[in-house]
């Protein structure tokens, strides 16, 4: 990256973030139900970003 804040994250970093959010979501479903809707929305957003990039 050249330091521009408007650049899109790489596909690899998006996949890494998506996996981390999915782990957080699985944990939240058991321990923090108040976070489930926000994490679900983030998963959908990341999946859409990955689909656009392909």
C-alpha positions as CSV (number, residue, x, y, z in Angstrom):
1,X,0.0,0.0,0.0
2,X,1.1,3.5,-0.6
3,X,-0.4,5.0,2.5
4,X,-3.6,6.3,0.9
5,X,-6.5,5.7,3.3
6,X,-9.0,5.1,0.5
7,X,-7.3,2.0,-0.8
8,X,-9.2,-1.3,-0.4
9,X,-7.7,-4.0,1.9
10,X,-6.2,-7.0,0.1
11,X,-8.3,-10.1,-0.4
12,X,-6.0,-11.9,2.0
13,X,-6.5,-9.4,4.8
14,X,-10.3,-9.4,4.2
15,X,-10.4,-13.2,4.5
16,X,-8.3,-13.0,7.7
17,X,-10.7,-10.4,9.2
18,X,-13.7,-12.4,8.1
19,X,-12.4,-15.5,9.9
20,X,-11.7,-13.5,13.0
21,X,-15.2,-12.0,13.0
22,X,-16.7,-15.5,12.5
23,X,-14.8,-16.7,15.5
24,X,-16.0,-13.7,17.5
25,X,-19.6,-14.4,16.3
26,X,-19.5,-18.0,17.4
27,X,-18.2,-17.0,20.8
28,X,-20.8,-14.2,21.1
29,X,-23.6,-16.6,20.3
30,X,-22.8,-18.4,23.5
31,X,-21.5,-15.7,25.8
32,X,-22.4,-12.2,24.5
33,X,-25.8,-12.4,22.7
34,X,-26.0,-8.6,22.6
35,X,-23.1,-8.5,20.0
36,X,-24.5,-11.1,17.6
37,X,-26.4,-8.7,15.3
38,X,-23.4,-6.3,14.9
39,X,-21.1,-9.2,14.2
40,X,-23.5,-10.8,11.8
41,X,-23.7,-7.5,9.9
42,X,-19.9,-7.3,9.8
43,X,-19.7,-10.8,8.4
44,X,-22.1,-10.0,5.6
45,X,-20.2,-6.8,4.8
46,X,-16.9,-8.6,4.6
47,X,-18.4,-11.4,2.5
48,X,-19.8,-8.7,0.1
49,X,-16.4,-7.0,-0.1
50,X,-14.7,-10.3,-0.9
51,X,-17.3,-11.1,-3.6
52,X,-16.8,-7.7,-5.3
53,X,-13.0,-8.2,-5.3
54,X,-13.2,-11.5,-7.1
